[in-house]
């Protein structure tokens, strides 16, 4: 079995820490390879408002494990095939993204969860009548549907470029967990890592008080 990319994804995000775990914002472009008649293959795609991208987790390092610790839920380790972990038997990813426009061999998309340079293996149209099943069960993922945590940002952090990402992560679960890059500090605070940024906060009953953020370009 041989798989070859049909193109590569381009965006501002160079690391996973700069992206949401599910597509909520951003814009990117799939740059298809020339010389493979892919310009003809793109005909009629613009009639769809969403597309599926099938891609390769090229940034995933290390061997896969049969059980992983998801960033969501409090039930401990889960079977990897019951999660969306990038560390899989075959590191394939799928994303349903808004289609903005097609320009030659460039396919512009909206909110996504792909980093720059991601190999794209295939593109398929999203068909709501066949691809959407909103009433189906979500298994263990329903554990974190509601959050008891009220997250408050310090005024100087409200306009930070990662403010929405910080809020989304801490509203799900602000407790220490290595898979979410949350660590307890000796002074009682907790530290959240997103890319090269570190955000420091305290817990007060059901409140999360984010006090400060610092840019730290170093390896943890």
N, C-alpha and C positions, 0 to 999 in steps of 0.2 A: 504494500500500500504506500503510495507516494502522494504527499500533499505539497503543493507549491502555492505561495501567496499570489493573489491576483493584484495586490496593491498593498499600500501601507497607510496607516492612519496618522494624521498630522493635527496637533493641537498645542495649546500653551502648556499643558500638563506633562511634566517630564518624570514625575514619580507618582506612585499610588496615593501618597499622602496629600496630594493636591486635588484629589477627586473624591466625590461622594461615593458611598458604597452602592448606591443605586442612582441612575441618571436623573439629576434634578436641574442641572444648569450647564452652561458652556456651549461652545460651538466648535466644530472640528470639520475636517475634510478627509475623505478617502481619496488618495491619489492612486489611480489604477495604473498598471504597467502598460507601456506602449508596445506595439508590435504583436499583440495577441488578439486583435479584432474586438477588444473589449468596448470600443466606442459603439460598435453595432450591438453588443450585448446589453448596453444601457438603454437602448431605445424603449420607449414607453414607460420607463421607471418613474418619470416625473408625474404621472397620473396618480401616484400613491402618496399619502401624507406621512406614512411611517414605513420603515424597512427594518428587516433583521440583518444584523452584521454577525457573521460567524468568524471568529478570530482565534489567534494563538496566544496563550499566556507566556509571551517571550521573556517577561521579567521574573517569572516564577523560578525560584532557585530551590535546589534540594530535591530529595525523593518524596513521593507522595506517601501518605499514611492512611490506613483504613479508617481511622477515627481522628477527628480534628475538633478544636475548640472554637466554635463560631463566635463572632463578635456580638451576636444577638442571642437572647435567651439565657436562662440560668440553670439549665439542666445538665451542665457538664458536656463532655465530649459526645459528638454525634458521628454517625457513619458518614464518610466523606461524600457518598452519593446522595445523601439527604441534605447536602449543603451546597453552597456556591463557592466553596474554597477554590483558589487558583491552583492548589497542589492536588492534582488529580491523576488517575492512571494515564489519561491523555489530556494534556492541559488545553482544552478547548473552551472558549467563551462564546456566549451569545448575548447580544444586546438589541433591544427594540428601541430604535431612535427615530426622532422626527426627521423627515426628509425636507430640506430647505430648497435645494435646487441642484441641477446637474449642469455642469459646464465642461464640455469636452470629456476628458477622462477624470474629472474631479467631481466628487459627490459630496456636497455640503450637507452636514447634519446638525441638529440641535443638541439638546441635553444628552450627555453620554457619560460612559465610565471607562474610557480607553485612554491610555497614556500615549504620548507621542512615539511613533515608530512601531506601533502594534501591527503585526502582519495580518492582513485581511484575507481570509480563505474563500469567502463567498458572500453574496448579497442576495436576499430574497425579499419580496414584498410582504408587508404585514396585511393580513386579511381579517378584519374584525369578526366577521361571521364565523370564521373557523379557528382563529388564534386566541380569542378571548373567552375565558370561562370564569367569570367573577364569583360565582357561587360555589366553586369547588373548595375542598378542605385545604388548609395550609399547614397541617401537621404541627410540629413543635414551634414553627415560626409565629404562631398566634400568641405565644407566651409574652411577647414584648409589644403587643399592639397598643396597650395603654401604658402610660408612664406616670408614676407618682411624683416624678421629679420636676420641680420648677427651677429653671436655670436663669440666673441673672448675671449679665455681663457688666463689668466695670465700665463707666461712661467712655473711657478712652478706647475700649475694645469694640464698641457698638458699630463702628464704621470699618473695622478691620476686614481685610479681604477674606479671611477665613472664619468670620463671625458665624455665618449660617452653618458651616461645617461643624464648628465647636458646639453650637446649640443642638444640632441633630444628633451628634454622638452622645453628649451628656444627658440629653432628655431620654435616650434609650436606657442608659445605665452608666452612672458615673463611678461605679465601684472599680477598684483596681483589677486589671486583667491584662495579661501580657499580650494577648491577641489583639487588644484594642489600644495598645501602647499607653496604658494608664498605670502609673506607679505611685505608691505611697512614699511620701517624703518624711525624713526624720522629724521635721517640725510640725507634723500633723496635717500638712497640706497634701494635695494630690497633684500629679503632673500628667498632662495629656500631651502626647507628641503627635504632631501632624507635619509631615515633611521635616524641615529644619526648624519649625516653630515649636515652642514649649509653652503651654498654658497652665497656670497654677490656680488652684481653686480649693475651697473648703466646703464641707457638708454640714448643714445645720438642719436637722430633722429631714424634711422633704425638700429643702432648698439647696441649690448648688450655686455658690457665690464665686464666680470667676474673677480673680483679683488682678491678674497681670499676664502678659505674654512676652516672650523673649525669643529673639532669633538666635539659634545656636547651631551653626554649621559644623557639627561634629558628630561622630559615630557614637551611638549609645552602647 
